[in-house]
Amino acid sequence: MSAGDTATAADFTPVAGLRASDLADGQLLQGRHANGTALCIGRHQGALFAVKDSCPHAEFPLSEGSLYPDGELECCWHGARFACRTGKVLRGPAETDLVRFDVEERDGTIWVRRAR
């Protein structure tokens, strides 16, 4: 966390059903937030990222999509594309950005909190 970040480690919760070692670079997998929300967890250029595992266009699981070398995350249902780190829509039919989560890796466990 950065010095200007007022969040504490207590703001993060572990992702159920997934370990950091389960993810190879370029891979997407589904995990679960402690509140039950499905998460699409991926690794791009060595860094983990997490978004809600639901395309805002038609609610298809993004974890079943593709992560491209340029960092674009594609929903395999209708082809919407998003920037994996920012969640910004890059190509429709989606019009709404993804719900993002901040990610930390601690002793092989993936921890997340809703991005601010």
C-alpha positions as CSV (number, residue, x, y, z in Angstrom):
1,M,0.0,0.0,0.0
2,S,1.2,3.5,-0.7
3,A,1.9,6.0,2.0
4,G,-1.2,8.0,1.0
5,D,-3.5,5.0,1.3
6,T,-5.6,5.1,4.4
7,A,-6.8,1.5,4.1
8,T,-5.3,-1.1,6.4
9,A,-4.5,-4.8,5.9
10,A,-7.8,-5.5,7.6
11,D,-9.7,-4.0,4.6
12,F,-8.5,-7.0,2.5
13,T,-10.1,-10.4,2.6
14,P,-8.7,-13.7,1.3
15,V,-10.0,-15.1,-2.0
16,A,-11.6,-18.5,-1.4
17,G,-10.7,-21.4,-3.7
18,L,-7.6,-20.0,-5.3
19,R,-3.9,-19.6,-4.5
20,A,-1.5,-17.3,-6.2
21,S,0.5,-20.3,-7.4
22,D,-2.6,-21.5,-9.3
23,L,-2.2,-18.6,-11.8
24,A,0.3,-18.7,-14.6
25,D,1.0,-15.5,-16.5
26,G,-1.8,-14.8,-19.0
27,Q,-4.2,-17.1,-17.2
28,L,-7.7,-16.3,-15.8
29,L,-9.4,-18.2,-13.0
30,Q,-12.5,-17.8,-10.9
31,G,-12.2,-17.2,-7.2
32,R,-14.7,-16.0,-4.5
33,H,-14.7,-13.0,-2.3
34,A,-15.6,-13.6,1.3
35,N,-19.0,-12.1,0.7
36,G,-19.7,-14.7,-2.1
37,T,-19.0,-12.4,-5.1
38,A,-17.5,-14.3,-8.0
39,L,-14.1,-12.8,-9.0
40,C,-12.1,-13.1,-12.2
41,I,-8.5,-13.3,-11.0
42,G,-5.7,-13.1,-13.6
43,R,-2.0,-12.6,-13.9
44,H,-0.6,-10.2,-16.5
45,Q,3.1,-9.5,-16.9
46,G,3.6,-11.1,-13.5
47,A,1.1,-8.9,-11.6
48,L,-2.2,-10.2,-10.3
49,F,-5.5,-8.3,-11.0
50,A,-9.1,-8.9,-9.9
51,V,-12.4,-7.9,-11.3
52,K,-16.0,-9.0,-10.7
53,D,-16.5,-12.1,-12.7
54,S,-19.4,-10.8,-14.7
55,C,-19.3,-8.9,-18.0
56,P,-21.5,-5.8,-17.6
57,H,-23.0,-6.3,-21.0
58,A,-24.7,-9.7,-20.4
59,E,-23.3,-11.0,-17.1
60,F,-21.2,-13.8,-18.7
61,P,-18.2,-15.0,-16.5
62,L,-15.1,-13.1,-17.6
63,S,-13.0,-15.9,-16.2
64,E,-14.1,-18.0,-19.2
65,G,-12.8,-15.4,-21.6
66,S,-9.3,-14.5,-22.8
67,L,-6.4,-12.4,-21.6
68,Y,-4.2,-11.1,-24.4
69,P,-0.5,-10.2,-24.2
70,D,-1.4,-6.5,-24.4
71,G,-3.5,-6.7,-21.2
72,E,-6.9,-6.8,-22.9
73,L,-9.5,-9.0,-21.2
74,E,-12.1,-10.3,-23.6
75,C,-15.5,-11.7,-22.8
76,C,-15.9,-14.8,-25.0
77,W,-19.7,-14.4,-25.3
78,H,-20.1,-11.1,-27.3
79,G,-16.4,-10.0,-27.6
80,A,-16.5,-7.0,-25.2
81,R,-12.9,-6.0,-24.3
82,F,-11.6,-4.3,-21.1
83,A,-8.2,-3.1,-19.8
84,C,-7.4,-5.8,-17.2
85,R,-5.7,-3.4,-14.8
86,T,-8.2,-0.5,-14.9
87,G,-11.4,-2.3,-16.0
88,K,-12.1,0.4,-18.6
89,V,-14.2,-0.6,-21.6
90,L,-12.0,-0.8,-24.7
91,R,-14.6,-2.3,-27.1
92,G,-18.3,-2.9,-26.9
93,P,-20.9,-4.1,-26.8
94,A,-20.3,-3.4,-23.1
95,E,-20.7,0.3,-22.1
96,T,-19.8,0.0,-18.4
97,D,-16.4,-0.4,-16.9
98,L,-15.7,-3.5,-14.8
99,V,-15.9,-3.5,-11.0
100,R,-12.2,-3.7,-9.9
101,F,-10.6,-5.0,-6.7
102,D,-7.1,-4.2,-5.3
103,V,-5.0,-7.3,-5.0
104,E,-2.2,-8.3,-2.6
105,E,-0.4,-11.6,-2.4
106,R,0.6,-12.7,1.1
107,D,2.3,-16.1,1.7
108,G,0.8,-17.5,-1.5
109,T,-2.8,-16.4,-0.6
110,I,-4.6,-13.8,-2.8
111,W,-6.2,-11.0,-0.8
112,V,-8.6,-8.4,-2.3
113,R,-10.6,-5.3,-1.4
114,R,-13.0,-3.3,-3.6
115,A,-11.0,-0.7,-5.5
116,R,-11.7,2.9,-4.5
